Amino acid sequence: MGAYGLPQLKAASGYKFYDEFDNDYTFEYPKSYVGRKNSLRSGLYLSDFNTTDKVVVETFPESDIDNIGASTVVQAAVIKLINPANDNGGDSKLFLPPANRIKTETKTFSSDNVNNSNNNNNSTGSQEYTYVAFPSETITRSGYQIRRKNLAVVGVKRGMVYVLGASARSDQWNKDKEEVLRHVVESFRLR
């Protein structure tokens, strides 16, 4: 990637905690990733430019699900992660996975007493997250076929959909990489 003027960073072990005051979400990501705000849409893009592993956060109003061409929030999340060019134009060829290749699991986490300093056991509610795993495929302008494995989490709060997607190329996928990306996805929380 150095030939393209992208930074060559040494791999660093451990995680950083993403907690920006202006955003309604937090998560952990590998220390070696470089981040930037998405200049074309709301959200965030983090990547290891040496391996092209990436973490993307997409946010959009729940009312946009029909406009995106989806029937469920999970379909909308996959479309946003796989085909952002749909919003921005371009001639990329990104292929959405068939529905039978999208695996989901829903979990609810209690937010009881997370920030309650007096421990009076008052319930502050819970948040539901849907975890998603799916493959994706891209044909680049040069004709290269790139397959990726994707892990994601989707949460809806106050009419907004928050999606964190972590992915790596299929030919670089291994147990260690899956563990790192799963950690990132499972650390995602809405405030």
PyMOL commands that set and color helices and strands:
alter all, ss='L'
color gray80, all
select helices_A, chain A and resi 2-4+62-68+73-82+85-88+99-101+170-172+175-187
alter helices_A, ss='H'
color red, helices_A
select strands_A, chain A and resi 15-18+25-30+34-37+43-48+53-61+93-95+103-110+126-139+145-157+160-169+189-190
alter strands_A, ss='S'
color yellow, strands_A
deselect
rebuild
show_as cartoon
